[in-house]
Amino acid sequence: MVKMWDYDIEELKKTEQGRIMILERMINYGPDKGEKIKLADVKKYWDKLQLHPGARRLCELLIWGKYQSSLPDKSKFWI
């Protein structure tokens, strides 16, 4: 199971918000060896996941075959 030193994993598994937090950490920081991320869970909680922008775009490409979100426009610069 993903390493979560700051939370009790068994308690997190009992609530939906806790399962979302575990899934976010698995996507953002990688699962442990031999552990897999369930595609059904990713699709189910997709709108609730707070992922790093790069991880979000990669997941979009792998799951749906296209990007759904857009990157921020870096051409605009204000002084």
CYANA upper distance limits for C-alpha pairs under 8 A (distance plus 0.5 A):
  1 MET  CA     31 PRO  CA      7.59
  1 MET  CA     32 ASP  CA      6.54
  1 MET  CA     35 GLU  CA      7.52
  2 VAL  CA     22 ILE  CA      7.85
  2 VAL  CA     25 ARG  CA      7.83
  2 VAL  CA     26 MET  CA      6.73
  2 VAL  CA     30 GLY  CA      8.29
  2 VAL  CA     31 PRO  CA      6.04
  2 VAL  CA     32 ASP  CA      6.13
  3 LYS  CA     32 ASP  CA      8.36
  4 MET  CA      8 ASP  CA      7.81
  4 MET  CA      9 ILE  CA      7.45
  7 TYR  CA     12 LEU  CA      8.03
  8 ASP  CA     12 LEU  CA      6.92
  9 ILE  CA     13 LYS  CA      6.74
  9 ILE  CA     22 ILE  CA      8.42
 10 GLU  CA     14 LYS  CA      7.49
 11 GLU  CA     15 THR  CA      8.14
 11 GLU  CA     18 GLY  CA      8.21
 12 LEU  CA     17 GLN  CA      8.07
 12 LEU  CA     18 GLY  CA      4.57
 12 LEU  CA     19 ARG  CA      6.58
 12 LEU  CA     21 MET  CA      8.42
 12 LEU  CA     22 ILE  CA      8.11
 13 LYS  CA     18 GLY  CA      6.20
 13 LYS  CA     19 ARG  CA      5.76
 14 LYS  CA     18 GLY  CA      7.52
 14 LYS  CA     19 ARG  CA      8.07
 15 THR  CA     19 ARG  CA      6.83
 16 GLU  CA     20 ILE  CA      6.73
 17 GLN  CA     21 MET  CA      6.76
 18 GLY  CA     22 ILE  CA      6.81
 19 ARG  CA     23 LEU  CA      6.68
 20 ILE  CA     24 GLU  CA      6.61
 20 ILE  CA     45 TYR  CA      7.42
 20 ILE  CA     48 LYS  CA      8.05
 20 ILE  CA     49 LEU  CA      7.27
 21 MET  CA     25 ARG  CA      6.84
 21 MET  CA     49 LEU  CA      8.49
 22 ILE  CA     26 MET  CA      6.74
 23 LEU  CA     27 ILE  CA      6.76
 23 LEU  CA     37 ILE  CA      8.11
 23 LEU  CA     41 ASP  CA      8.46
 23 LEU  CA     42 VAL  CA      8.06
 24 GLU  CA     28 ASN  CA      6.48
 24 GLU  CA     49 LEU  CA      6.63
 24 GLU  CA     50 GLN  CA      7.10
 24 GLU  CA     51 LEU  CA      6.91
 25 ARG  CA     29 TYR  CA      6.09
 25 ARG  CA     30 GLY  CA      7.61
 26 MET  CA     30 GLY  CA      5.24
 26 MET  CA     31 PRO  CA      5.30
 26 MET  CA     37 ILE  CA      7.72
 27 ILE  CA     31 PRO  CA      7.68
 27 ILE  CA     37 ILE  CA      8.19
 27 ILE  CA     51 LEU  CA      7.99
 27 ILE  CA     55 ALA  CA      7.73
 28 ASN  CA     51 LEU  CA      6.74
 28 ASN  CA     52 HIS  CA      6.94
 28 ASN  CA     55 ALA  CA      7.03
 31 PRO  CA     35 GLU  CA      6.27
 31 PRO  CA     36 LYS  CA      7.18
 31 PRO  CA     37 ILE  CA      7.79
 37 ILE  CA     41 ASP  CA      8.36
 37 ILE  CA     42 VAL  CA      8.29
 38 LYS  CA     42 VAL  CA      7.04
 39 LEU  CA     43 LYS  CA      6.73
 40 ALA  CA     44 LYS  CA      6.51
 41 ASP  CA     45 TYR  CA      6.61
 42 VAL  CA     46 TRP  CA      6.00
 45 TYR  CA     49 LEU  CA      6.72
 51 LEU  CA     55 ALA  CA      6.78
 51 LEU  CA     56 ARG  CA      6.17
 52 HIS  CA     56 ARG  CA      6.60
 53 PRO  CA     57 ARG  CA      6.78
 53 PRO  CA     71 LEU  CA      8.34
 54 GLY  CA     58 LEU  CA      6.67
 55 ALA  CA     59 CYS  CA      6.58
 56 ARG  CA     60 GLU  CA      6.68
 57 ARG  CA     61 LEU  CA      6.73
 57 ARG  CA     67 TYR  CA      6.74
 57 ARG  CA     68 GLN  CA      8.29
 57 ARG  CA     69 SER  CA      7.54
 58 LEU  CA     62 LEU  CA      6.68
 59 CYS  CA     63 ILE  CA      6.32
 60 GLU  CA     64 TRP  CA      6.09
 60 GLU  CA     65 GLY  CA      7.25
 60 GLU  CA     66 LYS  CA      6.72
 60 GLU  CA     67 TYR  CA      5.97
 60 GLU  CA     68 GLN  CA      7.06
 61 LEU  CA     65 GLY  CA      4.98
 61 LEU  CA     66 LYS  CA      5.24
 61 LEU  CA     67 TYR  CA      6.12
 62 LEU  CA     66 LYS  CA      8.33
